[in-house]
Amino acid sequence: MLAHRLIVCLDVKDGRVVKGVNFVGLRDAGDPVECAIRYDHEQADELVFLDITATHEQRDTAAELARRVSLEISIPFTIGGGVRTVGDFETLLRAGADKVAINSAAVKDPDLIRQCAQRFGRQAVVLAVDARRANEAWHVYVKGGREDTGLDALAWIKRGHELGAGEILLTSMDRDGTGRGFDLDLTANATQAVNIPVIASGGVGTLEHLAEGLKAGAAAVLAAGIFHFGTHTVAEAKEFLRDRGFNMRPAESDSGRELGARP
């Protein structure tokens, strides 16, 4: 059985890690590289960096951040925000990212998913989906949650899978930053729609919420605020999940790899 993953998300704006509620009301949470080093030592399974205003402001995602992070940590990381072309995707991989998340550009040109998957492999392509409930369905939002595309989120997830996405990063905008837990209906429906990993994101306020996301079918659970602001450590979260019977990845110290040094 594949191990579940615990992922820490670092939303980046103007070179700083931030955290808000429903994508607004941002609080400063520190320097992204310093945060990355901290979570590497705390033995998170992966990190996700999202430049949350890059698309809206029509900026390129900072490859320099990927380079700086890759020199300091041993765990895999994904980076996204403002990726518009295959060239942008390649730049981030060459800078040291293990995977690249695409969202707005993929909605605008779905073939971008296919092109990136064919060139770099499905495992490098993360389709980020920001979804908000619309009556009995969920709509896809782009440009950092500013624009409702009208697309049905579950239909879009299926299409992204068919085009070659290797993983879905699924964020509930309704739950983001609220501490009320994942949108479990959304998570369960998404995991039943595709046979690639779905990362549940948006709403974690307690360790029990992480367990609920995995029970709903997510291959990985992602959190930010509970770690950024000291509510819990990554080690506490992983121990909690192991105690509840979830197969979590072993600690880095158990695998013989040296912390702080990328393989």
C-alpha positions, 0 to 999 in steps of 0.5 A: 500500500502506498504511503500517505503524504503530509504536505506543507503549503507556503503561499508566497506574496512579495517574497514572503510566506503569507496565510489568509482566509478564503484567499484574502486577509493575508498574515505574514508567516516568514521568509520562504527559504527559512520556512522551507528549512524548518519544515525539512528538519521537521520531516514534512514529506513535501512542500508546495510553494504557490506565488498567489499573485503571480498570474493576477499581476502577470509576473513570472514565478520566481525561479530564483526561489526554486534555486534557493530552496533546492540548495537548502532542503532534501525533501521534494517540492512543487512550485507554481503561480504564473506558469504560462508556457512549457518554457516556464515549466522547464525553467522551474524544473531546471531551477530545482523544483521536483514538480510544477503546479499549473492552474490558470494557464491550463484552464486557458489552454488545456493542451498545456497539460498534455505538452508538459506531461509528454515532455517532462513526464506525468509525475512532474505535472500537478494540476492545481484546482481552486474550487468553490461550491456553486449550489450542488456542484463546484466551480473552478476559479483562476487568477488566485481565486479572483475569477469564476470560470464557470467550469465544473470542478469535477469535470475539469479534474477528469479532463486534466487527468486525461490530458496527462496531469499526474496529480491534483492539488484540490483546494476548497476556497470555501474552507481555505484558512477557516480551520473548519476542515476540508470540504469532504464531499469535494475531496471524496468526489474528486478521488472517485473521479480519477485514479491519480493522487489527489491532495486535499487542501483548504481548511485544516484547523486540527489534526483530526481534520488531516485524518478526515481528509485521508479517510475521504480518499485523499492520497495526501493532505496539505496544511499551512496555518496550523504549522506556520503559527505554531499550533502543531508541528509536522512531527506531531501531525505525522505521529497522530496519523500513524496512531490512527492507522494511516501508513505514513512515509518514514522519517528522513532520519530513518531512511539514512538520508542526511537532513538539509542535503538534497540527494 
